[in-house]
């Protein structure tokens, strides 16, 4: 329940009837049904190929689905409708029937340059259907599905295009493999690539860029820039060509590139930053804690919405000029710094309440500007943010925006976990981060409130290893790179569910974190870093026997 840890509180005119009339609506002759000529129509392969999605906003999900075990999710943003397309070979002067099952606000299905249809906002899957006739010399058609700007994630499944294949038969010949793959430039977080064009009996429609077995993106030309990479890290890339029938070539030559070092001369982001909360729990003087423990960073909780997408501390304390700024000034005067945490378990949250990703980015920017921040943390929890995939995408898009607008800013997302790693929504958050190229620096898990687990060291390590595995499979990273993007945020002493993390266990977790060179170590909270054996789960002490500021001293020994 995490109550102790978090106790605080006209759609556009162009959607008119005329604008949405089906293009080229005519009386169509009857047609014999043929096999579905789309490739991967139900997304059951677990990958997008041969579909291509604008802005890398498409991903494969296991829920909700219409049929089978997979479906397409389009993470619409305020500036991109997440259009996903597939180009197929068709015959001239021929009628085709296009159908698909969709779910979400304002979802469209159609053929590029021709007929389309849409539905407003089904809460469950509903079927769209439209027919079109090809032109006298037409040999290919681009099928698309998309949502609408800032209307939330849409889902699509079991899309069919019935009619004869192109050229009077099926195209089974794959393109030749691309050649001459080379790197044309790099930064600390991106690599630019180019290659020579492939040839095909019908025509190449896309090139898929891979790192190992992971497909990173698809492009139509012979160059691409892969972003969201880690600094000072080696990557190996290959490229495959694909035609309209979904035939895929062999891999190109491989090219290995090491990204540049990150800003400030460092090779990675390391942060020991326990939570400090001015809202309750007898807030300690931060300078006293710093002098006693050597800790330099604090995570300040929580920035919420005070109405109208306006950031303030706990929705009630002023963003500047109050007790929070006083604490921040004290920390900085003592040679330290802070990272604000946005969100948490409850309260009026900016991620849920701001109307769009751009509005949320504007709210985050106000806090960044107010304090000249080096890092921000989005604590994504509960059903309003963590278990809402559209809000997840809104938050990630906003983080991508502020990171682009503030060079050197580090972005952290914090979320709950199971004892074996991310849950469904944690996995979805990571997948959306990859699809959006959000370039998140640290994925921090909160390994507690498991439901009474007794082995807090073992459960924490297992959860972190599960996160590492997910990061590797999603981003194509090796072990070291995945660890360097991991954070752990524990709970000292007794958790809400009476789990007990002792100073000895926290020391084990700290040492494991150093050995595996993760990025961030935090805990909730410094307010509770005081002894009260038998005191229960309360706001100003840990509920166990310990020395004053003992957990903070242990955390200060985190070096990554």
MITI-590747 format. One record per residue (C-alpha): x negated, z negated, y negated; residue number from 0; residue in three letters. Coordinates in Angstrom, 3 decimals. Each point is the difference from the previous one (the first is absolute). Layout:
BEGIN
((X Z Y) NUM "ala")
...
This chain:
BEGIN
((0.000 0.000 0.000) 0 "unk")
((-2.964 -0.595 -2.344) 1 "unk")
((2.148 -2.034 -2.423) 2 "unk")
((-2.823 -2.382 -0.860) 3 "unk")
((-2.443 2.831 -0.446) 4 "unk")
((2.345 1.987 -2.165) 5 "unk")
((2.466 -2.567 -1.425) 6 "unk")
((0.828 1.328 -3.486) 7 "unk")
((2.096 1.516 -0.695) 8 "unk")
((11.220 28.343 -6.249) 9 "unk")
((-1.474 2.116 2.257) 10 "unk")
((-1.415 3.126 -1.891) 11 "unk")
((2.346 2.650 -1.274) 12 "unk")
((-1.708 2.661 2.083) 13 "unk")
((1.733 -1.491 3.012) 14 "unk")
((3.268 1.420 -1.287) 15 "unk")
((2.134 2.273 2.110) 16 "unk")
((-1.336 3.205 -1.451) 17 "unk")
((-3.626 -0.969 0.482) 18 "unk")
((0.622 -1.031 3.568) 19 "unk")
((1.993 3.069 1.086) 20 "unk")
((-1.471 1.576 3.089) 21 "unk")
((-2.256 2.883 -0.893) 22 "unk")
((1.084 3.327 1.439) 23 "unk")
((3.223 -1.317 1.543) 24 "unk")
((1.627 2.957 1.766) 25 "unk")
((2.274 0.582 2.972) 26 "unk")
((-2.333 0.098 2.979) 27 "unk")
((0.491 1.897 3.228) 28 "unk")
((0.099 -1.860 3.274) 29 "unk")
((-3.296 -0.374 1.744) 30 "unk")
((-1.128 -0.764 3.510) 31 "unk")
((-1.645 -3.424 0.245) 32 "unk")
((-3.701 0.081 0.768) 33 "unk")
((-2.623 -2.606 0.689) 34 "unk")
((-1.179 -2.235 -2.827) 35 "unk")
((-3.019 1.813 -1.434) 36 "unk")
((-1.314 -2.987 -1.990) 37 "unk")
((-3.029 -1.843 1.353) 38 "unk")
((0.144 -3.807 0.252) 39 "unk")
((3.651 0.004 -1.132) 40 "unk")
((0.614 -3.648 0.921) 41 "unk")
((-3.474 -1.247 -0.987) 42 "unk")
((-0.455 -1.335 3.532) 43 "unk")
((-3.690 0.944 0.039) 44 "unk")
((-0.590 -2.978 -2.271) 45 "unk")
((-1.689 2.193 -2.632) 46 "unk")
((1.251 2.201 -2.813) 47 "unk")
((-1.656 3.211 1.197) 48 "unk")
((1.031 2.741 -0.606) 49 "unk")
((2.134 -1.481 -2.788) 50 "unk")
((-1.723 -0.425 -3.383) 51 "unk")
((1.257 -2.496 -2.593) 52 "unk")
((-0.595 0.015 -3.752) 53 "unk")
((-2.161 -2.770 -1.387) 54 "unk")
((-0.808 -1.176 3.541) 55 "unk")
((3.283 -1.915 -0.264) 56 "unk")
((1.254 0.817 3.503) 57 "unk")
((-0.614 -2.191 3.038) 58 "unk")
((1.316 -0.523 3.518) 59 "unk")
((2.026 -3.152 0.678) 60 "unk")
((1.570 -1.524 3.091) 61 "unk")
((3.020 -1.409 -1.864) 62 "unk")
((2.559 1.068 -1.048) 63 "unk")
((0.279 3.054 2.275) 64 "unk")
((2.879 2.321 0.909) 65 "unk")
((-1.274 1.084 3.407) 66 "unk")
((-3.093 -0.662 2.055) 67 "unk")
((-2.518 -2.547 -1.229) 68 "unk")
((-1.336 1.518 -3.231) 69 "unk")
((1.249 1.295 -3.353) 70 "unk")
((-1.357 1.250 -3.327) 71 "unk")
((-0.110 -2.317 -3.022) 72 "unk")
((-0.482 1.438 -3.489) 73 "unk")
((-1.234 -2.650 -2.470) 74 "unk")
((1.484 1.493 -3.168) 75 "unk")
((-1.665 -1.032 -3.260) 76 "unk")
((1.067 0.287 -3.613) 77 "unk")
((-1.967 3.252 -0.309) 78 "unk")
((0.168 1.523 3.510) 79 "unk")
((3.023 0.718 2.201) 80 "unk")
((-2.106 -0.206 3.204) 81 "unk")
((0.844 3.521 1.132) 82 "unk")
((-1.042 0.732 3.597) 83 "unk")
((-0.197 3.621 1.137) 84 "unk")
((-0.685 2.135 3.036) 85 "unk")
((-0.525 3.774 -0.115) 86 "unk")
((1.169 2.028 3.008) 87 "unk")
((0.013 3.661 1.008) 88 "unk")
((3.407 1.675 -0.234) 89 "unk")
((1.504 3.446 0.478) 90 "unk")
((1.296 2.106 -2.906) 91 "unk")
((3.767 0.430 -0.570) 92 "unk")
((0.797 -2.872 2.340) 93 "unk")
((2.299 -3.008 -0.372) 94 "unk")
((-1.407 -3.475 0.669) 95 "unk")
((1.714 -3.367 0.263) 96 "unk")
((-1.820 -3.015 -1.452) 97 "unk")
((1.139 -3.541 0.869) 98 "unk")
((-1.489 -3.454 -0.340) 99 "unk")
((0.887 -3.691 0.061) 100 "unk")
((-0.837 -1.916 -3.197) 101 "unk")
((0.396 -3.453 -1.493) 102 "unk")
((-0.576 -1.247 -3.561) 103 "unk")
((0.927 0.727 -3.605) 104 "unk")
((0.283 3.691 -0.917) 105 "unk")
((-1.667 1.745 2.938) 106 "unk")
((-0.337 3.794 0.005) 107 "unk")
((-0.457 2.532 2.813) 108 "unk")
((-0.606 3.686 -0.575) 109 "unk")
((-2.191 3.082 0.100) 110 "unk")
((-2.407 0.788 -2.829) 111 "unk")
((1.513 2.608 -2.306) 112 "unk")
((3.319 -0.049 1.835) 113 "unk")
((2.894 -2.172 1.071) 114 "unk")
((-0.022 -3.793 -0.060) 115 "unk")
((2.325 -2.940 0.438) 116 "unk")
((-0.118 -3.719 -0.782) 117 "unk")
((1.700 -3.330 0.489) 118 "unk")
((0.316 -2.807 -2.525) 119 "unk")
((-0.790 -3.329 1.636) 120 "unk")
((0.822 -0.534 3.651) 121 "unk")
((-0.777 -3.507 1.248) 122 "unk")
((-0.266 1.442 3.514) 123 "unk")
((-1.225 3.363 1.272) 124 "unk")
((2.289 2.947 -0.802) 125 "unk")
((-0.454 3.655 0.868) 126 "unk")
((-0.686 2.725 -2.544) 127 "unk")
((0.591 3.648 0.933) 128 "unk")
((-0.590 3.280 -1.804) 129 "unk")
((-0.418 3.668 1.026) 130 "unk")
((-2.037 2.755 -1.604) 131 "unk")
((-0.834 3.646 0.626) 132 "unk")
((-3.528 1.305 -0.356) 133 "unk")
((-0.893 2.937 -2.224) 134 "unk")
((-0.683 3.555 1.104) 135 "unk")
((-3.764 -0.520 0.253) 136 "unk")
((-0.182 -3.792 0.362) 137 "unk")
((-2.216 -1.264 2.847) 138 "unk")
((-0.406 -3.691 -0.882) 139 "unk")
((2.139 -2.800 -1.384) 140 "unk")
((-0.946 -3.397 -1.398) 141 "unk")
((2.413 -2.727 1.075) 142 "unk")
((0.098 -3.154 -2.127) 143 "unk")
((1.495 -3.466 -0.161) 144 "unk")
((-0.429 -2.301 -2.977) 145 "unk")
((1.466 -2.943 -1.886) 146 "unk")
((0.468 -0.463 -3.710) 147 "unk")
((-2.225 -1.574 -2.626) 148 "unk")
((0.014 -3.822 -0.092) 149 "unk")
((2.924 -0.160 2.451) 150 "unk")
((-1.876 -1.786 2.788) 151 "unk")
((-1.365 0.984 3.405) 152 "unk")
((2.005 2.539 1.980) 153 "unk")
((-0.046 0.642 3.754) 154 "unk")
((0.440 3.233 1.974) 155 "unk")
((0.152 0.689 3.727) 156 "unk")
((0.935 2.650 2.566) 157 "unk")
((-0.254 3.003 -2.301) 158 "unk")
((0.845 3.352 1.630) 159 "unk")
((-0.296 3.613 -1.042) 160 "unk")
((1.928 2.129 2.462) 161 "unk")
((-0.691 3.729 0.206) 162 "unk")
((-2.515 2.426 1.432) 163 "unk")
((-3.695 -0.551 -0.636) 164 "unk")
((-2.047 2.330 -2.169) 165 "unk")
((-1.200 3.366 1.206) 166 "unk")
((2.565 0.183 2.754) 167 "unk")
((-1.842 -2.607 2.103) 168 "unk")
((-1.906 -3.266 -0.166) 169 "unk")
((-3.362 -0.180 -1.740) 170 "unk")
((-2.371 -1.827 2.346) 171 "unk")
((-3.321 1.092 -1.482) 172 "unk")
((-1.905 -2.680 -1.875) 173 "unk")
((-2.076 0.716 -3.108) 174 "unk")
((-3.767 0.114 0.202) 175 "unk")
((-1.826 -3.221 -0.790) 176 "unk")
((-1.063 -0.477 -3.632) 177 "unk")
((-3.725 0.386 -0.628) 178 "unk")
((-2.500 -1.099 -2.592) 179 "unk")
((1.524 -3.419 -0.681) 180 "unk")
((-2.071 -1.711 -2.690) 181 "unk")
((0.290 -2.806 -2.522) 182 "unk")
((0.151 1.177 -3.615) 183 "unk")
((0.043 -3.411 -1.670) 184 "unk")
((0.622 -3.711 0.477) 185 "unk")
((0.735 -3.253 -1.823) 186 "unk")
((0.164 -3.588 1.205) 187 "unk")
((3.553 0.615 1.281) 188 "unk")
((0.350 3.763 0.623) 189 "unk")
((-1.646 3.004 1.616) 190 "unk")
((0.645 3.639 -0.967) 191 "unk")
((-0.200 2.634 2.752) 192 "unk")
((0.090 3.780 0.283) 193 "unk")
((-0.116 2.484 2.893) 194 "unk")
((0.348 3.697 0.844) 195 "unk")
((3.477 1.334 0.759) 196 "unk")
((1.239 0.442 3.563) 197 "unk")
((1.713 3.138 1.296) 198 "unk")
((3.242 0.270 1.989) 199 "unk")
((2.117 2.765 1.525) 200 "unk")
((2.930 -0.974 -2.261) 201 "unk")
((-1.533 -2.194 -2.695) 202 "unk")
((-1.462 -3.431 -0.654) 203 "unk")
((2.459 -2.326 -1.754) 204 "unk")
((-1.946 -3.282 -0.216) 205 "unk")
((-3.303 -1.755 0.571) 206 "unk")
((-0.041 -3.546 1.378) 207 "unk")
((-2.902 -2.304 -0.946) 208 "unk")
((-1.081 -2.597 2.560) 209 "unk")
((-2.290 -3.016 0.130) 210 "unk")
((-0.551 -0.526 3.686) 211 "unk")
((3.412 0.374 1.664) 212 "unk")
((1.902 -1.021 -3.132) 213 "unk")
((1.649 2.725 -2.079) 214 "unk")
((-0.491 -0.952 -3.653) 215 "unk")
((1.809 2.773 -1.861) 216 "unk")
((1.126 3.644 0.127) 217 "unk")
((-0.641 2.711 -2.601) 218 "unk")
((0.792 3.682 -0.314) 219 "unk")
((-3.354 1.103 -1.470) 220 "unk")
((-3.620 -0.268 1.113) 221 "unk")
((-0.987 -3.124 -1.931) 222 "unk")
((1.214 -3.581 -0.235) 223 "unk")
((-0.928 -3.415 -1.360) 224 "unk")
((0.438 -2.981 2.316) 225 "unk")
((0.574 -3.188 -2.026) 226 "unk")
((0.576 -3.668 0.791) 227 "unk")
((-3.411 -0.402 1.658) 228 "unk")
((-2.325 -3.013 -0.032) 229 "unk")
((-3.196 -0.153 -2.030) 230 "unk")
((-3.402 0.375 1.708) 231 "unk")
((1.674 1.084 3.248) 232 "unk")
((-0.782 2.895 2.351) 233 "unk")
((2.863 2.324 0.966) 234 "unk")
((0.061 3.046 2.289) 235 "unk")
((2.519 2.776 -0.723) 236 "unk")
((1.284 3.078 1.835) 237 "unk")
((2.685 2.558 -0.873) 238 "unk")
((2.504 1.893 2.184) 239 "unk")
((2.092 3.037 -0.958) 240 "unk")
((3.702 0.263 0.811) 241 "unk")
((2.462 2.937 -0.019) 242 "unk")
((3.744 0.157 -0.617) 243 "unk")
((0.794 -0.376 3.703) 244 "unk")
((-1.965 -3.237 0.160) 245 "unk")
((-2.964 1.423 1.893) 246 "unk")
((-3.133 -1.985 -0.922) 247 "unk")
((-3.580 1.209 0.107) 248 "unk")
((-2.992 -1.791 1.368) 249 "unk")
((-1.915 -2.285 -2.332) 250 "unk")
((-2.458 1.278 -2.571) 251 "unk")
((-3.571 -1.183 -0.119) 252 "unk")
((-0.199 -3.663 -0.952) 253 "unk")
((-1.491 -1.306 -3.226) 254 "unk")
((-1.095 -3.601 -0.590) 255 "unk")
((0.075 -1.460 -3.506) 256 "unk")
((-0.816 -3.474 -1.309) 257 "unk")
((2.007 -0.983 -3.059) 258 "unk")
((-1.720 -1.296 -3.114) 259 "unk")
((-0.468 -3.703 -0.708) 260 "unk")
((2.868 -1.736 -1.756) 261 "unk")
((0.131 -1.023 -3.640) 262 "unk")
((-2.361 -2.697 -1.246) 263 "unk")
((-2.639 0.868 2.559) 264 "unk")
((1.739 -1.870 2.805) 265 "unk")
((0.797 1.472 3.376) 266 "unk")
((3.217 -1.925 0.533) 267 "unk")
((2.507 -2.460 -1.405) 268 "unk")
((-0.369 -3.666 1.036) 269 "unk")
((2.213 -2.762 -1.320) 270 "unk")
((0.442 -3.699 0.871) 271 "unk")
((3.128 -0.825 -2.008) 272 "unk")
((2.284 -2.894 1.041) 273 "unk")
((3.442 -0.136 -1.602) 274 "unk")
((0.508 -2.169 -3.085) 275 "unk")
((3.590 -0.525 -1.131) 276 "unk")
((1.029 -1.422 -3.353) 277 "unk")
((3.669 -0.247 1.021) 278 "unk")
((-0.067 -3.229 2.052) 279 "unk")
((-2.169 -2.168 2.209) 280 "unk")
((-1.933 -1.949 -2.668) 281 "unk")
((-2.165 2.973 -1.053) 282 "unk")
((-3.641 -1.112 -0.101) 283 "unk")
((-2.386 0.742 -2.813) 284 "unk")
((-1.739 3.169 1.219) 285 "unk")
((-3.318 -0.913 -1.590) 286 "unk")
((-0.030 -3.260 1.979) 287 "unk")
((0.582 1.943 3.222) 288 "unk")
((-2.662 2.607 -0.853) 289 "unk")
((-2.620 -2.641 -0.802) 290 "unk")
((0.742 -1.861 3.244) 291 "unk")
((0.066 3.009 2.334) 292 "unk")
((-1.862 2.959 -1.517) 293 "unk")
((3.038 2.275 0.312) 294 "unk")
((0.112 2.757 -2.637) 295 "unk")
((3.253 1.911 0.564) 296 "unk")
((3.599 -1.207 0.107) 297 "unk")
((3.139 1.888 0.942) 298 "unk")
((2.538 -0.965 -2.672) 299 "unk")
((3.628 -0.112 1.144) 300 "unk")
((2.506 1.484 -0.716) 301 "unk")
((0.784 2.809 -2.443) 302 "unk")
((3.727 0.791 0.206) 303 "unk")
((2.686 1.802 -2.013) 304 "unk")
((1.553 -1.840 -2.937) 305 "unk")
((2.576 2.781 -0.452) 306 "unk")
((-0.186 3.711 -0.745) 307 "unk")
((-3.176 0.540 2.031) 308 "unk")
((-1.886 -2.415 -2.276) 309 "unk")
((-2.840 -1.989 1.590) 310 "unk")
((-0.324 -3.758 -0.464) 311 "unk")
((-1.287 -2.931 2.023) 312 "unk")
((2.744 -1.154 2.375) 313 "unk")
((2.596 1.934 -2.048) 314 "unk")
((-0.037 -2.867 -2.478) 315 "unk")
((-3.464 -0.774 -1.359) 316 "unk")
((-1.410 2.381 -2.647) 317 "unk")
((-2.449 2.644 1.106) 318 "unk")
((-2.461 -1.177 -2.652) 319 "unk")
((-0.349 -3.147 -2.044) 320 "unk")
((1.247 -2.457 2.630) 321 "unk")
((-1.485 -2.274 2.664) 322 "unk")
((-0.984 2.970 2.160) 323 "unk")
((-2.126 1.523 -2.741) 324 "unk")
((-1.526 -3.413 -0.672) 325 "unk")
((-1.072 -0.219 3.651) 326 "unk")
((-1.358 3.551 -0.066) 327 "unk")
((-2.002 -0.743 -3.150) 328 "unk")
((-1.468 -3.096 1.683) 329 "unk")
((-0.959 1.983 3.110) 330 "unk")
((-1.684 2.732 -2.001) 331 "unk")
((-1.795 -2.497 -2.230) 332 "unk")
((-1.474 -1.495 3.176) 333 "unk")
((-1.293 3.397 1.133) 334 "unk")
((2.874 0.923 2.318) 335 "unk")
((2.891 2.420 -0.007) 336 "unk")
((3.518 0.451 1.345) 337 "unk")
((2.159 2.491 1.859) 338 "unk")
((3.740 -0.337 -0.736) 339 "unk")
((2.411 0.164 2.913) 340 "unk")
((3.225 1.918 -0.588) 341 "unk")
((3.023 -0.801 2.134) 342 "unk")
((0.048 -2.521 2.833) 343 "unk")
((2.734 -1.245 2.285) 344 "unk")
((2.801 -0.478 -2.515) 345 "unk")
((0.951 0.364 -3.640) 346 "unk")
((0.761 3.004 -2.191) 347 "unk")
((-2.737 2.466 0.889) 348 "unk")
((-1.280 2.923 -2.013) 349 "unk")
((-0.391 2.202 3.081) 350 "unk")
((3.656 -0.362 0.897) 351 "unk")
((1.425 -0.006 -3.534) 352 "unk")
((-1.968 2.652 -1.901) 353 "unk")
((1.993 3.237 0.158) 354 "unk")
((-2.858 2.316 0.951) 355 "unk")
((-3.655 0.101 0.954) 356 "unk")
((-0.918 1.015 -3.544) 357 "unk")
((1.946 -2.944 -1.457) 358 "unk")
((-1.711 -2.361 2.449) 359 "unk")
((-3.396 1.454 -0.890) 360 "unk")
((0.809 -0.671 -3.645) 361 "unk")
((0.792 -3.641 0.764) 362 "unk")
((-3.237 -0.408 1.969) 363 "unk")
((-1.917 1.601 -2.862) 364 "unk")
((1.321 -2.636 -2.416) 365 "unk")
((-1.610 -2.726 2.118) 366 "unk")
((-3.211 2.002 0.475) 367 "unk")
((-0.255 0.470 -3.767) 368 "unk")
((0.891 -3.612 -0.795) 369 "unk")
((-2.902 -1.369 2.058) 370 "unk")
((-2.453 2.881 0.395) 371 "unk")
((0.349 -0.233 3.775) 372 "unk")
((-2.462 1.157 2.647) 373 "unk")
((2.491 -0.322 2.899) 374 "unk")
((3.726 -0.478 0.682) 375 "unk")
((1.826 -1.205 3.113) 376 "unk")
((3.502 1.064 1.077) 377 "unk")
((1.425 -2.685 2.303) 378 "unk")
((2.667 2.064 1.781) 379 "unk")
((2.473 -2.170 1.913) 380 "unk")
((3.609 -0.455 1.096) 381 "unk")
((2.793 2.570 0.337) 382 "unk")
((0.036 1.077 -3.645) 383 "unk")
((-3.573 1.373 0.053) 384 "unk")
((-1.773 -0.201 3.362) 385 "unk")
((2.970 1.088 2.114) 386 "unk")
((1.118 2.677 -2.472) 387 "unk")
((-1.994 3.172 0.620) 388 "unk")
((1.028 1.594 -3.312) 389 "unk")
((-1.225 -3.052 -1.909) 390 "unk")
((-3.217 0.048 2.040) 391 "unk")
((-0.560 3.587 -1.145) 392 "unk")
((0.851 -0.920 -3.607) 393 "unk")
((-2.592 -2.797 0.021) 394 "unk")
((-2.697 2.154 1.588) 395 "unk")
((0.642 2.864 -2.426) 396 "unk")
((-0.237 -2.414 -2.943) 397 "unk")
((-3.278 -1.405 1.342) 398 "unk")
((-1.353 3.532 0.361) 399 "unk")
((0.967 0.678 -3.622) 400 "unk")
((-1.622 -3.090 -1.525) 401 "unk")
((-3.113 0.492 2.089) 402 "unk")
((-0.349 3.546 -1.345) 403 "unk")
((0.592 -1.233 -3.555) 404 "unk")
((-2.439 -2.929 0.238) 405 "unk")
((-3.343 1.117 1.505) 406 "unk")
((-1.566 -2.739 2.083) 407 "unk")
((3.240 -1.944 0.516) 408 "unk")
((0.343 -1.357 3.548) 409 "unk")
((3.439 -0.041 1.646) 410 "unk")
((1.072 -2.457 2.698) 411 "unk")
((3.209 -0.154 2.036) 412 "unk")
((0.911 -3.221 1.820) 413 "unk")
((2.625 -0.240 2.738) 414 "unk")
((1.030 -1.982 3.080) 415 "unk")
((-1.165 0.685 3.543) 416 "unk")
((0.625 -0.756 3.635) 417 "unk")
((-2.606 -1.666 2.213) 418 "unk")
((-1.102 3.423 1.231) 419 "unk")
((-0.076 1.916 -3.267) 420 "unk")
((2.390 1.679 -2.436) 421 "unk")
((3.721 0.086 0.776) 422 "unk")
((2.108 3.156 -0.317) 423 "unk")
((0.219 -0.371 -3.775) 424 "unk")
((-3.699 -0.837 -0.289) 425 "unk")
((-0.844 3.152 1.937) 426 "unk")
((2.412 1.943 -2.215) 427 "unk")
((-1.707 -1.355 -3.124) 428 "unk")
((-3.397 1.143 1.255) 429 "unk")
((1.358 3.422 1.011) 430 "unk")
((1.611 0.470 -3.414) 431 "unk")
((-3.258 -0.979 -1.699) 432 "unk")
((-1.729 2.784 1.932) 433 "unk")
((2.760 2.559 -0.644) 434 "unk")
((0.011 -0.742 -3.722) 435 "unk")
((-3.815 -0.072 -0.295) 436 "unk")
((0.504 -3.356 -1.725) 437 "unk")
((-3.674 -0.920 0.522) 438 "unk")
((0.707 -3.705 0.592) 439 "unk")
((-3.195 -2.068 0.053) 440 "unk")
((1.162 -2.935 2.121) 441 "unk")
((2.828 -0.491 2.491) 442 "unk")
((0.394 -3.794 0.175) 443 "unk")
((1.980 -1.644 2.797) 444 "unk")
((1.510 -3.507 -0.092) 445 "unk")
((-0.699 -1.373 3.501) 446 "unk")
((2.345 -2.999 0.124) 447 "unk")
((3.699 -0.798 0.433) 448 "unk")
((-0.261 1.692 3.376) 449 "unk")
((2.702 -2.267 1.394) 450 "unk")
((-1.989 -3.030 1.056) 451 "unk")
((-3.176 1.590 1.375) 452 "unk")
((-2.578 -2.647 0.883) 453 "unk")
((-3.222 2.038 0.116) 454 "unk")
((-0.381 0.804 -3.689) 455 "unk")
((-3.557 1.314 0.340) 456 "unk")
((0.811 2.233 2.977) 457 "unk")
((3.250 1.227 -1.538) 458 "unk")
((-1.700 0.778 -3.308) 459 "unk")
((-2.805 1.951 1.657) 460 "unk")
((2.436 1.895 2.243) 461 "unk")
((2.172 0.895 -2.997) 462 "unk")
((-3.039 1.231 -1.955) 463 "unk")
((-1.209 2.065 2.951) 464 "unk")
((3.464 1.540 0.292) 465 "unk")
((-0.145 0.902 -3.683) 466 "unk")
((-3.447 1.529 0.508) 467 "unk")
((1.311 2.160 2.845) 468 "unk")
((2.905 1.213 -2.128) 469 "unk")
((-2.265 0.847 -2.945) 470 "unk")
((-2.343 1.937 2.281) 471 "unk")
((2.779 2.078 1.553) 472 "unk")
((1.731 0.667 -3.335) 473 "unk")
((-2.995 0.819 -2.193) 474 "unk")
((-2.538 1.215 2.575) 475 "unk")
((-2.434 -2.792 -0.909) 476 "unk")
((-2.639 -1.532 2.213) 477 "unk")
((-0.053 -3.758 0.730) 478 "unk")
((-2.237 -0.923 -2.935) 479 "unk")
((2.080 1.946 -2.511) 480 "unk")
((3.248 -1.456 1.306) 481 "unk")
((-1.330 -3.566 -0.205) 482 "unk")
((-1.155 0.645 -3.569) 483 "unk")
((3.644 0.647 -0.966) 484 "unk")
((1.401 -3.191 1.605) 485 "unk")
((0.969 -3.252 -1.697) 486 "unk")
((1.184 -3.302 1.484) 487 "unk")
((2.242 -2.396 -1.920) 488 "unk")
((0.664 -3.180 1.973) 489 "unk")
((1.836 -3.274 -0.620) 490 "unk")
((-2.027 -3.199 -0.048) 491 "unk")
((1.140 -2.976 2.044) 492 "unk")
((3.620 0.125 1.108) 493 "unk")
((1.907 3.252 -0.377) 494 "unk")
((3.753 0.266 -0.586) 495 "unk")
((0.366 0.127 3.791) 496 "unk")
((-2.304 -2.977 0.669) 497 "unk")
((-2.971 2.079 1.121) 498 "unk")
((-3.200 -1.895 -0.764) 499 "unk")
((-3.054 1.731 -1.451) 500 "unk")
((-2.632 -2.747 -0.217) 501 "unk")
((-3.201 0.199 -2.060) 502 "unk")
((-1.898 0.679 3.237) 503 "unk")
((2.327 2.902 0.884) 504 "unk")
((-0.204 1.396 -3.535) 505 "unk")
((-3.789 -0.145 0.258) 506 "unk")
((0.198 2.021 3.236) 507 "unk")
((2.220 2.556 -1.721) 508 "unk")
((-2.401 0.158 -2.972) 509 "unk")
((-2.973 0.526 2.295) 510 "unk")
((1.800 2.728 1.970) 511 "unk")
((0.879 1.683 -3.301) 512 "unk")
((-3.641 -0.048 -1.102) 513 "unk")
((-1.231 1.284 3.350) 514 "unk")
((2.422 2.938 -0.111) 515 "unk")
((-0.551 0.662 -3.728) 516 "unk")
((3.632 0.071 -1.037) 517 "unk")
((0.888 0.385 -3.682) 518 "unk")
((2.046 -3.035 -0.995) 519 "unk")
((0.668 -3.616 0.989) 520 "unk")
((2.776 -2.047 -1.606) 521 "unk")
((2.379 -2.805 0.894) 522 "unk")
((3.144 -1.682 -1.312) 523 "unk")
((-0.825 -2.074 -1.955) 524 "unk")
((-2.528 -1.942 -2.101) 525 "unk")
((2.927 -2.198 -1.117) 526 "unk")
((0.242 -1.181 3.632) 527 "unk")
((-3.748 -0.469 0.521) 528 "unk")
((0.306 -3.793 0.047) 529 "unk")
((0.424 -2.511 2.791) 530 "unk")
((3.321 -1.553 1.051) 531 "unk")
((-0.028 -0.569 3.792) 532 "unk")
((3.576 -0.305 1.216) 533 "unk")
((1.295 1.170 -3.357) 534 "unk")
((1.722 3.058 1.426) 535 "unk")
((0.228 3.444 -1.562) 536 "unk")
((-0.055 -0.657 -3.724) 537 "unk")
((-1.185 1.711 -3.166) 538 "unk")
((-2.931 -2.155 -1.110) 539 "unk")
((-1.853 -0.852 3.231) 540 "unk")
((-0.725 1.494 3.410) 541 "unk")
((1.846 -2.448 2.248) 542 "unk")
((-3.213 -0.799 1.879) 543 "unk")
((-3.186 -2.040 -0.400) 544 "unk")
((-2.675 1.822 -2.013) 545 "unk")
((-2.348 -0.349 -2.934) 546 "unk")
((1.223 0.975 -3.459) 547 "unk")
((-0.607 3.724 -0.614) 548 "unk")
((-1.431 0.372 3.533) 549 "unk")
((1.788 3.293 0.757) 550 "unk")
((-1.109 1.437 -3.340) 551 "unk")
((-3.610 -0.959 0.737) 552 "unk")
((0.208 1.736 3.373) 553 "unk")
((1.563 3.092 -1.604) 554 "unk")
((-2.761 0.091 -2.627) 555 "unk")
((-2.416 0.605 2.860) 556 "unk")
((1.603 3.368 0.729) 557 "unk")
((-2.431 2.789 -0.839) 558 "unk")
((1.334 2.860 2.091) 559 "unk")
